[in-house]
């Protein structure tokens, strides 16, 4: 016998995972996580006995429910399921999976769609921030087909605009968690920043790299990975994240001057694999660092510092990620008024995920 749990498999941005309505899972975290590990097939580097895709980007969970937050319609809890460990982490948000929350909430009847476009206000439980997703709903149905293209995903789909309000410092307490534009760890200049995702920026050349390597080249460099992990572990405490040895934050982004007329070039450790693209909120943090005075990114970035509204193309291994940032330059450092990004999503499958019955015991 097996236990069957209703869910949907969705692509959100450049990630993929299972979406659940909260009342389909137990509230008790230990039992819930045991179920999610079984559903994904973890721990196993192939996740052969579950629906996970053997990569952190395809081993993700979104749990959605009606919100009691006064400024939101639904709550969204993101959980990262480790591929090769019995570990489920809620220590970070995921902006890519966020792109699927609006369509999923509408599909599940948690939100009543309006004609043409439906705005879904989403409370991001992991960090407490609010995002507004604009979902195409012609004739009251979610539209997945469209002309929007995002790098890292083949083909085109309907656009989903995500707008973030007041996400600076959502995990670390402030935009620059250490209070400094630059800190030095092990003789390396770094910028620690949290505009929705805790990220540590390091000039690739300071670690003996160009910043234009492929993810596979970086992942095969064991001395580099060990050095990066040492820096990450030291900065976890300094960034108010505590012991991060079992956490997926902060991310480490190696940066270089843009190669293809973008604002900055990135290679991002998430934290032990290298992203084939870059995460939504990771891109927001990197883009923000490009326009803040004195950061390691500012001298490499191609931006117009006199502007208050910036549209920055963040280069990554498979293309670009466009980030729109609006600043209030009357404060120091400038206050981030809003961040907006374009994503797409698609419903891939809906039904039930089956797990061994004794998992619920």
N, C-alpha and C positions, 0 to 999 in steps of 0.2 A: 504494500500500500504506500501511496505517496500523498503528500498534502499539496493542495492546489491554491495558489494565491493570485487573485486578479491583479493585472498590471499591464503596462504598455511599454514596448521597446521603442525608444525615440532617439533620433539624432538631434542634438542641440548644438548648433555651431559646428565646431570641429571635434566634438565629443559625442559619446553614445552611451546610453545606459537605460536602466529600468526606472519607470515612473510609477509610483504607488499613490493612491489616496490613503491618507494616514490611517483611517479606521480599518484598513485591510491588514495592518501590521500590529503586533503587540506594542504597547507603549514602553514596556520594560526594556531598557537599552541592551542588556546582555542577551536576552532571548531574541530581540529584534536583530541584533548584529549576527547572531548565529544563523538565523534564517537567511540574511543577506549574503553571508559567506557561502552558504550552501547553494543559493540561487546563482551566484556568480561562478562557483566552482573553485573557490579559494580555500586553502593555499595550494596553488599548483601553477607553475610558470606557464602552462598552456591553458589553464582553466578548462580542461577538456571535459569535466563532468558538470559544467554549468554553462551559463549563457555569456559569461565574460569573454572579452576579446583578446586576452593575454597581453594587455597593455593598460597602463593607468588611465589613458584617455578613453578606453572602452570598458572600464570597470567602475562605473559610477551609478549613483542612486539619487533620485529626487523623490522626496516625500511631500505631498501637497495636501492642504486642508483649508477649509474656510478660516479666515483670520478674525481674531478679536482685536487686532490693532486698529486704532481709529483711522489711520491713513492708508489701510490696505484692504484688498479684497480676499487675498489668499496668503497663507504662510507657505514658505518653501524651505525645507531643510535639505541641505546637500550632504551626502555621505560618500567618502572615497573608500572604496573597497580595495585593499591591497591585493595584488596578484599573487605574490608568493609568501605572504604571511597571513596569520589569522588576525587581521587587524582591520577595523572599520573606523575611520576618522571623520569627525565633524569639526575639525579645527580650522577649516577654511571654507570659503564660498567657491562656487564655480559659475562664472558668467556664461560659459557656453551652454551648460545644462539649463541655465536660467532661460535661455531662448525657447526652450520647449515647454516651460511652465505655463505660459499663457494659453497656447494651443491645447495643452493637456487639460487645464482647468475648464476650458470651454467644452472640450470633447466629453468630459466627465460630468457636465451639468453643474459644476461649481460656480460658473459665471454664465450669465445670460448674454449672448452676443447681441450686438447692435448691427445696423446695416452698414455695409462696406468696411468699417474699421471698428475694432473693439479695444479699448484701453483697459489693461489689467494691472492693477496696483499690487505689487508683490512685496511682502515682508520677507526679507532674507534672514531667516532665523539664526544662521551661523554668526552673522555680524551685526544684526539689528538694523541694517539699512533698508531703504525703500527703493525699489526699481519700478519703472513704469514701462510695460511692454505694449507696443502698438501692433496688434495682430490683424491681418487682412481677413475679413469675414463677410464676403459678398453673400447676399441672400441668407445671412445668419449662419453660415457654415464656415469652418476654418478652411482657408485656401492655402494649400501647400505649394502649388505650382506658381511660378513667376519668373521674372527676369533678373532677380538679384543674384549676384555671384560673390562668393567669399572664397578667398584663397585657402586651400587645404581641403576643400569639398568639391567633388566633380559636379559639373552641370550647374543649373540655376534653380532657384526656388523663390517663393514669395518672401518679400523682405519683412523682417521683424526688427523694429527700431527699439532699442533698449536705452532708456534714460535713467541715470543714477543721480540721486540727490543726497548730499551730506554723507558721502561715504569716506571722506578723508579720515584716517585714523580709526577705521571701524574695527580693526583687529588689535592694533598696537596702542591706541589711545590718542595719537596725533599723527599728522601727515608725515613729519620727520621724526620717527620714534626716538632717536637719540638726541633730538634738538639740534643736530648738526647737519649741514649739507654734505660734509665729507667726514668720515671717520677712517682710522687706519687700524687694520687687523693684520698681524703677521707681516708688517711692512707693506701692505697693499692698501691703496686708497679705495674706499667703498662709499656708496651712498645707500642708506637704508630709507625706504619710503613705503608708505601704506596709503594708497588712494583706492581702497577697496580690496587690495591684495598685498600682503607684506612681501616686498621684493628687495633683494640686495643687488645693486648694480656694480659691476666690476669691469674696468677696461680690459678687453681680451688681451691686448698687448702686454699688460702687466702680469699676465699668467703665461706668457710665451706663445700666445695664439693670435691668429689674425682676426677672429670673430666671423670668418666666412666659411669655416669648416662645416662639413655635414654633421648631422646628429650622430651618425654611426662613427665617424672619426673621433668625435669628442667622447662618446661612450666607451670607445676602445682604449682610451688613454687613462689607465688606472692611476698613475701618479697625479694627474690633473684632478680626477674625481675625488681622490683622497684629500687633496689640498682644499678643494671647494667644500667638501663636507666638513673639514676642520673649521673653516671660516664660518660656515653656516651654523654649526653647533655653538661656536663662541658668540655669534651675534644673536642667537635666539634669546638668551637672557637679557642682553642689552636692549633688544627691541620689545621687551615686555611680553615675550611669548613663552618664557620659562624654558624648561628642558624640551628641546625640539627633536631629540633623538628618535622619537616615535611619532613625529608630526611631519606633515607634508609642507609646512611653511617654516621659515620664509623660502620663497623661490630664489634661485640665483640666476641672474641674467648677465651673460657676457655681452658687452656692447662694443661696437665699432662704428666708424664713420659709415654713412649710408653708401651702398653700392649701386642702387637703382633709383636714384632721385627721391628716395624717401627722406624721413627725418632722422632715423637712427637704424642701425642694423643690430639684431638680437639673436642670441642663442641661449635658450632658457632651460635650466635644469629644474625638474619638477617633483622632487629634488634630485632623484638618482638616475632617472632617464632624461633624455634631452627631447624637448617638445618638437614635434615636426612643424609646428607653427608657433603660436603663443596664446596663452589664455586670455579671455576677455578682460578680466580685472587686472591681470598681469600687464597687459598692454596699456591699460589706463594708468597704472602706476609708472611704467617706463616712460610713457608719453609725458606724464606730469613732470617727471624728473628732467626731461629735456628742456622745459621752460622755466625751471626754478633756478635762480642764480646760485652759482658756486658748486653745483653737483658735478659728479664725474661725467655725466651725460652732456652737460651744457656745452662743453668745449668741442664735443664730437658731433652734436646734433645740428641739423640744418633747419632752423626755425627763424621766425621773425619775432624777436623779443618785444617789440613795441606793441604788438597786437594784444587785445584782450580776449578775442575769440580765435582759437587755433584749431585747424584741421591737420592732424599729423598722421602720416603714413609710417607705421612701425614695420620695418622689414623683418622677416623671419625666414626660416629655411624653405618655405613653400610659397612665399609671396609677400603680401602686405596685410596689415590690419589698420584700418582707418579709425582714428579716435578724434572726436570733437570735444574740446575742453574750453569752457568759459571761465575766465578769471575775474576776480575783484582785486585790482592791483593797488587798492588803497591801504592794504595791510602788508606786513612783512612777517613770514613769507606770504605771497599772494593767496587769497582765499579762493578755493575751488568752488565755483557756484554750481556748475553742472558738468556732467560727462555723458556723452551720448555715443552709441556704437551701433553699427548695422550687423545683424546676424540673420541666419535662416534656421529653420528646423523642419523635421519631417517625421511623421508617425510611420514607423516601420512595421510594427506588429502589435496586436492587442489580443489579450486572452488571459491565460494563466501560466505562471511559472510553477514548475513541479519540483518539490524538494522531498528528500526522505522524510517519512512521517515522524521518525524519532527525533528529528531536528527540533520539533516543537516541545519536546519533553523537558 
